[in-house]
Amino acid sequence: MSETIGTTCVQGGWRPGDGDPRQVPIYQNTTWKYGTSEAMGRLFDLEDSGYFYTRLANPTCDAVAAKIAELEGGTAAMLTSSGQAANFLAVLNLAGAGDHIVSSASIYGGTYNLLAHTLRRMGVECTFVDPDCTDEDLEAAFRPNTKLVFGEAIANPALTVLDIERFAVAAHAHGVPLIVDNTFPTPVLCRPLEWGADIVTHSTTKYMDGHGATVGGVIVDGGCFDWQAHADRFPGLTEPDESYHGVVYAERFGQGGAFITKATAQLMRDLGCCQSPQNAFLLNMGLESLHLRMARHAANGLAVAEFLRDHPRVAWVRHPSLPGDAEYGRAAKYLPDGSCGVVSFGVAGGREAAEAVMARLRLAQIATHVADARTCVLHPAASTHRQMTDEELAAAGIGPDLVRLSCGIEDAADLIADLDQALAGE
């Protein structure tokens, strides 16, 4: 029986048997006991499945990862210690020194720094393209050593909507996968794999947790990209891994399991940025109400955007589901049930006026966070994106006057009243 996404939010990933805990249990342990060295050796050689060290696998984490894979329509998933770690490992699983990637320029500032600077120091170059670039410019961004294309379903905080289908077609024409960070819409409002994406990442710290309780990330493989058909481009998946006695991931684990198995067996083994069982348990608590919260977040975001659009002290407002917004057409295609609770806007008078309005808000708290049950607000150019140059900020769609308001699940009328008094200068 095919379940709705709401039921999967509540019951996916964990199917208890008789006498098992109804809730996903916390396996708060580092190691497991085995009767013989041979039995444990088979686990280390990837010949058997099972648990031996929590950095590589843990039943709590696996249950929650399986739920998210179900929600996205993927074949396998791996939890990570943060959303930044998820993007890093997803890229590093395919690209190494001497390789190249293509990315939308309209992405979160921390991810931009990762792709533009940190990975460059590791020998991986990135070409950034305007998400609205011409087909010719997108085509020109690819090189013979390109290994993947990256973008955000809804960019943070520019709120541009990625044309997933278009970027997927371009990626596949060059024999590489498309990775989409789906943090803002979540699979409740958008499932990038259904539009041609191959791998999906999330900062689960945001809407999936939803309560500001735990940092985490996840990588989901759609299981559709044929690594063997592009064997020369992806030797890490199609040639023997000598650190595991010559296993070939694409052969041993198939199209649906190779990517996540390699990410776990190689990268999590060596880099260790795993999510703790306690954090996975808290994440699962958030997932159980995700379908309910996302409907409220999206409705509140649109209601606040409509109020701001008509306010005389607001210079501009951006929300993908707002009629007349530049992203409205793509949002109607990819996000027909709503986009997110995040609204970006500019206050008349520029940066100083914006900071004054933020200081007067009572319900919306200034915090380095977004996509929470409680409304929060941030000035990205002065915080999350402050390492970027003016040119980089402009390319990402972030002006000095931009205020990012993340609408929680409070009553929309109260949020609007708070904004009204802050804008009025009371």
PyMOL commands that set and color helices and strands:
alter all, ss='L'
color gray80, all
select helices_A, chain A and resi 5-11+37-44+59-72+83-92+109-121+135-140+164-173+186-189+192-195+228-230+235-238+242-244+249-271+277-287+290-309+328-334+351-360+380-382+390-395+412-424
alter helices_A, ss='H'
color red, helices_A
select strands_A, chain A and resi 76-80+100-104+125-129+146-152+178-181+199-203+217-221+314-318+342-347+365-366+376-378+402-406
alter strands_A, ss='S'
color yellow, strands_A
deselect
rebuild
show_as cartoon
